[in-house]
Amino acid sequence: MLQTEKVTAAPDYSTYRSNKTIPKIIENEVLKALSFYPELRDTCIHFVFKRRIRKSVMQAQPKFSTMLSGKREYNINISAMFRLTTSAIPIHQIPSDIMVGWIGHELGHIMDYESKSVAQMARFGLGYLFSASFIKQAERAADTYAVNHGLGRYIVQTKHFILNHANLSEKYKSKIARLYLSPNDIIEQVRKLEEAELKAS
């Protein structure tokens, strides 16, 4: 008797496409990352390729013209090229799980923004411009949002990808190590979350 292989259907992330502008070439990764944030299902977010983003690969920002309206919109700017020390590759060519982790981190920023008033966002913008300690706090908050929403393993993979990449500049790696949660910090957060879930069950 012939046995047929069991085919597992791919998850349907289409419900997370609402109010989103997503380049087709990274749509799967973006929708997968969004699936960890049901709170953002109806939030208007534009994923925008940029030729270059100063000192960053991705950047989550509010659309300032919508800050005083009842429905905020956000941009997640994505560098079209992943720049290495002597070359560059299209950003969509980095491993899929790394892209999910990176986008998941940026969505963590949007979760943080959603919790802030206009005045708080103004202070946030000033702090991010002028205070290294504020940047560290903001980036770690975004990582924590991502971990708390179940993206821990993706964030760890993304951090390892950056910190262990032979062709990324040491300056950029140093910035990531200094300002963001380390892989070990994230693993510890995941462990504590799992312990809390076990106690609650």
N, C-alpha and C positions, 0 to 999 in steps of 0.2 A: 504494500500500500504506500503510495507516494505521500510524503508529508509536504505540505505547503508552508513556505516561510511566512511568519507573521510580520506584516508590514505595519509599522507604527506611523500613524499620521503626523505630519508636521504640525506643531502648535499654530493655532490661528490667532495672529496678533492684530488682525484687521481692525478690531474695535478701538485700538489705540491710535488709529490714524486720524481720528476726529480733530479738527482744528490744528493740524500739523502740516507744515510744508517740509517735505523730506526729499533730498536728491535720490533718485531711483537706485543709484549704484550702492548706497549704504542703507537702503530702506530696511532690509532684514535686521541689521544690527541695531538700528535706531528703534524699531518697533519692539525688538526683544528687550532692549534696555527700558523702554517705556512700560513694558508689561510688569515691571517690578514696582512701578509707581502708579497705582490705580487712582491716586488723588489727582494726578495730572492728566487724567483721561480727556477732560474737556478744556484744559488750559491751552491757550493759543501759543504754539512754539514754532519758530521758523529755524530750520537747520540750514545754515548758509555756508557754502564753500567760499573761502577767501584766498587770494593769492599768497598772502603772508599775514601772520598775526604776530605782533611784536612780543617776543619772549615767551610765546605760548604755542601750543598745538591746537587747543580748543579754548573757547571762552564763552561763558554764559552771561548774557547781559539783558536787562529789561529794555524794552522799547520805550524811551522816555516820553514819547508823545502819548502813550497810553497810561502813564503812571497815575494820572488824576482821574482816569475814567473808571467805570465800574468793572471793566474787564481788561486786566493787564495782558500784554503780550510780551514775549521774550524771544530773543535771538540766541541760538547757540552757533557761534562762528567756528568754523572748522578749517584749518589750513589745508588747502587742496594738496599740498606736497608735504610729505614727512621728511624733514631736512636732516641729513646726516652730516658728518664732519666733512666729507669730500664729495657727497652726491645727494640725491633726493629721489624718493619714490612716491608715486601717487598714494595718498593717505588710505584709499580703499584697499590697497594691497597689504596692509598690515593684517596680522591674524584676526579672524572674526571675533574671538573672545576678548582680545585686547581692545578692539573697537567698542565692544559692548561695555567693558569696564570703564573706558575713557568717557564714553557718552553717559554712562551711569553716574560717574562723578559730576559731570556738568549738570545733570538733572538734579543731583543733590544740591547744587547751588540754587537751582530754581525753587526747590522745596524751601530752602532757607529764605529766599526772596519773598516767597508767598506768605511767609509768617511775619513780614515786616511792614510797618506803615510807611507812608511816603517820607516822613521825617527820618525814620530809621534807615530807609534806603539811602537818603541823602548823606547821612552820617557814615553809612557803610561805604559809599563811593569815595568819600574823603579819606576814610581810614585806609581803604585799599590803595589809594594813590600815595599816601605819605607815611604809612607805618608798616614796617616789616613784620612786627609782632601781630598786627591786625590781619595781614595777609595770611600768616601762619594759622591764626585762629579760624579764619574764613575757609581756608582750604581743608583744614582738619574737620571742620563742621560738615563740609560737603562729603568728605570721605565717610564720616559717621552716618550721615543720612543714607548713603549708598549701602553701607554695611547693614544698617538696621532694616533696610528694605530687601535684604536677601542677596545683595550683589557682592558679598564678601570675597568669594573665590575669584570673581572677575577682577575686582580691584587688586587683589594680591597678584594675579597674573600680569595685570597692567604695570604694577610697580616693578615686578621682577623684569619684565620686558624692557622697561626704561633703564633701570639701574644696572642691568647686566648687558646692555646692548653695546657691543664693541665699537660701533660707529656713531654713537651719540656723543656730543661734546661733554667733557667733564664738568663744564660750567653748568650745563642744563641738569645733569645728574645730581650735582651738588645742590642745586636749587630744589629739586624734587625731594632729596633726602632731608634737607633742612626744613622745608615748609609743610610737607605732607606727612600723613601717618606712614610709618614704615610697614613693610609686610608683616613683621612680627607683631606690631601694634594691632593690625587688622585681624590677624589670626587670633589674638587674645580677645578682641572684641567679639568675634564670631563665637569663640568658646563660651564666653560669658552669656551671650544671647541664647546659645543652645542649652546651657545649664538652666537659665531662667525659664525657658520653654518647658524643659523637663519637669521642673518644680511646679509649674503652673498646670501641667497636664494630670 
